[in-house]
């Protein structure tokens, strides 16, 4: 779902058939947030049972990443956001620890939770360059930093790159490397069986004539 319109001509290989009884409001979440998030955990991170996970940004994608990491038995799962409401919601999706980005000692508290060497998997969804730098810094020397958020062009990041010559990984995700027509039916089955939920991800609704208000 990358356009705001009532009708569209779309290539067949960009379409995924979904059950007719699936709520169309919920179905839109499979157009990006859910497929990207679950793909990041499953395909990009290839998260292993018991690996620690640190997530920066607990929005629609961050909440879905949280749920996917929980389903794969990541532990601990730490979320960082500037909004307390999102952190509270993250707890219901599987966060074991929720930390305010406004806290001056968040880096120390994160390391107390995941271990002094850093988290096994750190996923950054905000696109803020300074947050990206911290995400990389808080990644274990044998861990992965995965970037979902994209900084503005020209907004550079500065990192110490030597660990990349050994086992540390820094990579950007391309939609979680999702294969929609294979993965979306899987996620729908999980949702229908009660093993995953999208309840609460839709917080506001706008008509098409209100699209500018929605974007603002």
Secondary structure, DSSP 8 states (H G I E B T S, - for coil): ----SS-----GGG-----TTS-HHHHGGGGTHHHHHHHIIIIIS---TT--EEEE--SHHHHHHHHHHHHTT-SSEEEEES-HHHHHHHHHHT-SEEEETT-TTHHHHHHHHH-TT-EEEEEE-S--HHHHHHHHHTEEEEEEEEE-S---TT-------GGGGTT-EEEE-SGGG--HHHHHHHHHHHHHTTSS--TT-------GGGHHHHH-
